[in-house]
Amino acid sequence: MVVVEADGNYVQPFSVEDMDIYTGESYSVLFTTDQDPSKNYWITVSVRGRLPKSPQGLTRLNYHTTSATELPPSPPPISPLWNDYNHNTAFSTKVLAHMGEGPSSISYVAHPSSHPTNG
């Protein structure tokens, strides 16, 4: 999948197999559905950053041509270990602001009442 936005801001697009999302964060991703449409595929969610006491969340990516009740042929993917901070850092360092073209067209002017006056 390709990450294209983080917390409402465009980022330089980058590809990942998985991603870490923390409380309050949001991401937009694009993924290409170019696999064998006669099969379903796993999508998983798991707890990271603390010792999990809950099972991995699972759902299926289902192509219209295949029954949604059919299990994927492979086992669900194994999530990175909860304390694999190198994995987390590898994701975080890929999140870079999308660079626009040319100078910004936005200008900021301080409102006069926002500055304290002497007297």
N, C-alpha and C positions, 0 to 999 in steps of 0.2 A: 504494500500500500504506500501511497505517497502522502506525506503530511504537507498541507498547504496553508494552514492557519493555526495560530496558537493564541488563545484568549482574545479573540476578536481582531487580531493583527495578522496580515499576510506575512508568511515566512518564505525564505528561499526553499522551494520544494525539495524534499529529500525522501528517499525510499527507506522503509523499515519493514522488518518481519513482525515486530511487536513494539509496543510503546508503553512507557510509564506515564500514568495520569494520576495526579494527586488531587486532594480535596479542593474544590473551587476552580480547577483548571478545565479548559475546554479546548478541543482540537477539531479541525476539519480534515478529513482524509479522503482520498480518492483511491478506489481499488478497481482493478480491471477483472471482470468476470469472463476470463478466457480459458477456463478449465473445461474438462470433459463434462458436458451438460447432462450426461446420464448418471452422474453421481452427485451426492450432497457432500458438503465440506463443513468441518468444525470451525467455530469461532469461540474463543475462550476468554474468560476474564478471571484474574486471580489477584489476591492480596500480595502486595510487595511493600518493603520498608518496615515491616514488623512481622513477628512470628504469626502466621495465619492460624486462626481457629475456625475457619469456615472453609468448606470445600470450594474447588474451582467452579466458576460459573460456566455453563456450556449452552451454546445455541448452534443452530445449523444454518449455513448458507445454502439455500435451496434454489436450483434452477427450475423454471416453470415446467419443464418436460419431465421432471422426476417427482415422485410423491414426497411430500414434506415429512411423512412418517418414516421414510426409509433412512436408516442410519448410514453415516459415511462409512466407506470400506476400511478406513484406517482408524487407529485409536486417536483420541484427542491429543493435541500437542502438549508437550511438557512445558510449563511456564518456567522462566528463569527463577533461580532460588530467591527467596524473600530477602536475603541479605547480600545479594550480588551487586555491590555498589559500583563495580567497574562496568557492569551492564547498564546501570542507570546513568552513569557518567557518559558512556558512549552515546546514549540517546540525547542527553541534555546538550552536549556539545554540537549536535547537528542543528539545533534550533537557532537559526540566524534570521534577523529581520530581512524582509524583502526590500531590496534597494530599488528605489524609484528612479525615474529618468529625469535629469535636470534639477534645477533648484525647486524647492518647495513653493507652492503658490499660497501657502498659508502664512499669514503674518499675525503677530500677537502685539497688541497695544495695551499697556497697563491703563486701567481706569483710574482717573485722578483720585477718586475716593479711597483707593486701595493703598495710598501712601500716607503715612502719618505726617502731620504738619506741626511745626513748632509754634507755640503761642498760646 
